[in-house]
Amino acid sequence: MTLERARQLLGIQVSFGGGYNRNSTRLILAEVAREHGQVAADALIRELQLDKVFGLTPGNSP
């Protein structure tokens, strides 16, 4: 998965919010971390403010 595609998918999850979307977000971030490294996943968490929306923190494995 490209980082741009991950960014698009995460944007959709953020727009819906909710518990199921938090799990989907974690799966997307796990894929990003696997393919691009934890630094890329952390950057997406900060960029899309996933810490505020879903309570995900940078530096932790999704």
LINGITA-V887020 format. One record per helix or strand of 2 or more residues. SS is the DSSP state (helix for helix, strand for strand). FROM is the first residue (numbers start at 1). TO is the last residue. If there is no record, write none. Layout:
BEGIN
SS,FROM,TO + SS,FROM,TO
END
This chain:
BEGIN
helix,3,16 + helix,19,36 + helix,38,47 + helix,50,54
END
